Amino acid sequence: QVQLVESGGGLVQPGGSLRLSCAASGSIFSINAMGWYRQAPGKQRELVARITNTGYTNFADAVKGRFTISRENAKNTVDLQMNSLKPEDTAVYYCNLNMYGGTSSRVDYWGQGTQVTVSS
C-alpha cells in the first residue's frame, strides 16, 4: 500500500548535475531508511546511497564525493543530488523505502525507476 514516486531523471552531459526526488505515500508507519539504487544494462542492481531514520548515510564507493543524499522525514521524501556525472552513472535509478514491519523484521518498497543517461 506504500507508493514511491520518483522524478528528476533525464539526459545530461558528462560533468553535469541532476537531482532525483522521491516522495513516499500510503500506509507508512516507521521508516528505517530510504535510499537510491541503480541498475545498468547487463548489471546487477546496486546501492547508490541511503539514509537512515537517524541520519546515517551510506554511499557506494563509485559515487563518494560526487553524490549527496538528503531526507525530509516529516514529508517522507528523499533526494539524491548527483554532481560531476560520468557515463558510467548511466542506469535506471530506483527509490527504496525500508520500513519496520509487524511480524516481519523489515519491509521494502520500490519506485518504478527513472532513467538517468550521461552522454555527450
Secondary structure, DSSP 8 states (H G I E B T S, - for coil): --EEEEE--EEE-TT--EEEEEEEESS---EEEEEEEEE-TTS--EEEEEEETT--EEE-GGGTTTEEEEEEGGGTEEEEEE-S--GGG-EEEEEEEEEE-SSSSEEEEE---EEEEE--
